[in-house]
Amino acid sequence: MGTEETLNQQEPTIDEVNIVVDPGQAPVRIDKFIQSKLQNISRNKIQAVIMAGAVEVNEQKIKSNYKVRPNDKIQVILPRMIKLGNVIEPEDIPLDIRYEDDDLMIIHKPAGLVVHPGIGNPSGTLVNGLAGYFKDKELPVAEGNSIDRMGLVHRLDKNTSGLLVIGKTEFALSHLAKQFFKHTIDREYVALVWGQPDPEHDTISNYLGRSPTNRILYTVVDDELMGKHAITHYRTHQGMYYVSLIKCKLETGRTHQIRVHLKHRGHPVFNDDRYGGDKIVKGTVFNKYKQFVNNCFTVCPRQALHARYLGFTHPTTGERMEFTAEMPEDMQEVVTKWQSYIQSRKELM
């Protein structure tokens, strides 16, 4: 299982850096000060982060000409640089671009497409496709053997479909990173899950950390020192007795968050082979039912999870942007199959 999902996908896409200025610090411009404290970050990049409002001093936004003072508390929000062993090769990979302007683009990622190169996936990834698309254009990239995010501030698991936003400038990238960190970006997913959640709508709030028995999986942990706080809001869109179609809104964006939260509630995502959704969780023992479920697994051979909606503030215009991508064919066909199956078993309803 040496895939992008088990390696790069585990790393956060945004870093928070907190600095307390020494009591004896002489006045100095904050961009110079931050550059002296952080490695491998250019002055231009720091200025873009400041312009985007992603630097706060004593919980207040500042300008790049601000001069630090003793005991100032500085918070810096940075898109994380993802270090790889090889220079990314541009590839001619078709991209489903739903929107593009000078600052950003919205891409619909199909299920099965890996986001970043990694062990087992050295090429053929979304990042390779972006490198090919932007080959003759400027995009926020780092020098040498790294891909300074290639415009990405969030990701989707390999077998999750849906919308991604790409920042095309340092300013846009920093502004989007700040929105993700402040939880002002709206993200809604649609998922087919086993069973019918009770209550029909709720908020799941706990801590997620690596599983102690399988390091490529995540689980709910009791100790906040062993995990990160994760919040998912869900509501049932359609209950179909054995399965349900639900919508999830992310307040935080932890690795595998929706999949782990729903597994923890006893409703794993349908056909999720990592978290127990690839076997019959609820249903009958009859062979015809087993055959029906296996047919559904064949139709949708991945976790039935789709990032359907993105809402955020445009970095330059300040306009609220909203994008929706309806369920892809594989998920829609499985949902239709379950609807027909339940309709034929009216005694269940």
Buried (B, 14 or more C-beta within 10 A) or exposed (E): EEBBBBBBBBEBBBBEBEBEBEEEBEEBBBBBBBBEEBEEBEEEBBBBBBBBBBBBBEEEEBEBEBBBEEEBEBBBBBBBBBBBEEEBEBBEBEBEEBEBEEBBBBBBBBBEBBBBBBEEBEEEBBBBBBBBBBEEEEBBBBEEEBBBBBBBBBBBBBBBBBBBBBBBBBBBBBBBBBBBBEEEBBBBBBBBBBBBBEEEEBEBEBBBBBEEEEEBBBBBBEEEEEBBEBBBBBEBBBBBBBBBBBBBBBBBBBBBBBBBBBBBBBBBBBBBBBBBBBEBBBBEEEEEBEEBBEEBBEBBBBBBBBBBBBBBBBBBEEEEBEBEBEBBEBBBBBBEBBBEBBEEBEEEE
